[in-house]
Amino acid sequence: MSIVPEGLLRPGWTDRLVRIGLVLAGLVLVAVVGRLAVTMPEAAVIVSVAVLAVGVTAVQPGLIPLAVLPLLLVVLRVGSGGVDLSLSDFALAAATIPALFLARRPFSAGLRAVLWASVVYQFATLITVVNNPYTANAVEWAHAWMLVSGSLLVGWAIGANGLARVGLRLLIGTIAVLAAITVVEGLVHVAQGDLTPVYPSFPYAMHKNFAGTVCALGAVMVYARPAWVGINRRWAFVLMGLMLTAVLLTQSRQAVIGLVAAVFVLVLRSRSDRRRSKLVLLLVAPLVLFVTNLVQDQVQSGNQFNSVFQRLTWFQDSMTVWSSDPWFGVGLRWWYTDRFPFQFQPPNAEIEVLTSAGVVGLAAFVLLMVVSLRVAWRMDPAFGSLAVAVLVSRIVQGQFDLFWSAVQGSLPFLVLGLCLGAQWCSEQRERGAARELSSPTGSRAVARLQASGAAR
């Protein structure tokens, strides 16, 4: 029963009251910002930017996630005191908020499946957070959830709002800039007679494995090249050459192997969005030889401190750490603590999870990967082939390094969410067109077209 007498608010009065309320709220906000501009200028700027973001999100929910995309590839560290995060982590969190509350509903079945698999993984790792209370453990637990669920939602918000084409082009363009920087610095080193791996230093220092793996993921996107992205063969050839050169200059073996694995899957996948010549496998075969020669050189050098022998030592030490708590692990990011004499990061995704969250956490991690791949594989190939390729590339890369790192961990799920959103948006448009044709007006239009065709 309404507390307002019937008939007091006539039709249209509600809209007027809402408008009056918005005007009053705006006047209050202006007064608050004006006051803060005098006493606390920084707070005034923050409030103004927040209001602008809310307004932009109200107009187009996908714009903020889209605008944040380039920042998701920035690994500049901004954390301290046990909170070791990158700028991309904070950008992802900022983009997730509007994506979570204003993303198109209902979520597709595939997106829900991966989100639930992420929930299972988070619940499994929550046990090790409770058993091992320290700051880095709790922070990494939330970080991993953001890398999966946050990235999925951001990608979905972009794709479901019809911005998938622009979003993927923006991602590829940002990676192309990183590749160009890497190539320029690499050519300078080669001209000076320096053939060591390239560690990009502009605009900030980056590890060779970061630059290599991100450029490899970019090359996978360009090779997958869905039709809806609108990249022609000429541009694809240029971008592919640029990114592949950057990967080779970094000498990142995990990046090369991940790239080869993704190309292999795309070429041999029988259910695909386009035919790809198997001759490509002959072209990527030298990349495998390139990696093999690098490994052989390190083994034959006898240097016990190079990356090959160091990884073997880390595998053995990881098993020692895991034996401390086989079922639930010793805590996420345990290498940031002084609980063990070993100060290294496990160079393998499964070993990383096994030592951190035990057998329980590893089972949940495998479930998350299987569900993600299955969802991508069962999608329409026009949208799913790209997601499959990027996921395969990242999983293979993760066999030789940490998996839960900022950009490399979020990018595959971002692309998966974007592809799921793009497919959902395409399906909604097709249904809308079908409803329009089935309406009386649409039927008469079709009849007129048929009649005019018969008359000709």
Order of alpha helices (4+ residues) and beta strands (2+ residues): alpha-alpha-alpha-alpha-alpha-alpha-alpha-alpha-alpha-alpha-alpha-alpha-alpha-alpha-alpha-alpha-alpha
